[in-house]
Amino acid sequence: MKTISLKIDDAIYGETENIVKSIKKPRNRYINDALEYYNKMQSRLILQKKLHFESKLVSESSMEVLKEFEQIDTLHESI
């Protein structure tokens, strides 16, 4: 486990202290849980942005493939 020193806004610290007292959880555990949750959320946002970017890269060719499939469907319907 790593030890870090950080500065926390007074309002955030006060709110955190009130919460950890009411849920009877050690401050260290609470902050670790909060960081773990925030990291997961940020990882999902990063993945979402990456997928959106890559989707834009292939959108034109995807539309071409879709048109080809539609032509195949139309051809089969006429038979």
TIDODREN-210436 format. One record per residue (C-alpha): residue in three letters; x negated, z negated, y negated. Coordinates in steps of 0.02 Angstrom, whole numbers, plus 50000, padded with zeros to 5 digits. Each point is the difference from the previous one (the first is absolute). Example, Ala and Ser with C-alpha at 12.3 -4.5 7.8 and 13.67 -1.06 7.14 Angstrom:
2
Ala493854961050225;Ser499315003349828;
***
This chain:
79
Met500005000050000;Lys499395004149824;Thr500074988649850;Ile500425007749833;Ser500234993549825;Leu501355007549892;Lys500934997049839;Ile501894998850011;Asp501195000749853;Asp500694982849961;Ala501805005650028;Ile499605007550171;Tyr499024984650050;Gly501424988449949;Glu501295010350092;Thr498895000650154;Glu499754981249998;Asn501874997149990;Ile500335011850145;Val498654993350116;Lys500624982349969;Ser501805004650038;Ile499575009750159;Lys498664987650053;Lys498685013350028;Pro498174998349953;Arg499565009849843;Asn498605009150090;Arg501175005850140;Tyr501325005249874;Ile498765010549900;Asn499295007950159;Asp501775004650057;Ala500405007149829;Leu498425010749998;Glu500335006150177;Tyr501775005249950;Tyr499395008449840;Asn498635009350096;Lys501285006750123;Met501125005649858;Gln498565008749911;Ser499445008550162;Arg501765007050022;Leu500025006449820;Ile498305008450026;Leu500645008150160;Gln501605005549913;Lys499015008449861;Lys498865008450126;Leu501485006650102;His500865006249842;Phe498415009149946;Glu499755007850172;Ser501835004850010;Lys499825009749838;Leu498495009150073;Val501005006850146;Ser501705002049919;Glu499815018649965;Ser499485004450177;Ser501374988750068;Met501295009749902;Glu499325016350071;Val500154993350177;Leu501774994049965;Lys500495017449939;Glu499285007650158;Phe501024987950107;Glu501565004349901;Gln499695018550033;Ile499814996450186;Asp501654990349999;Thr500885014149909;Leu499315012650124;His500614989750149;Glu501734997849923;Ser500215018749984;Ile499605002950184;
***
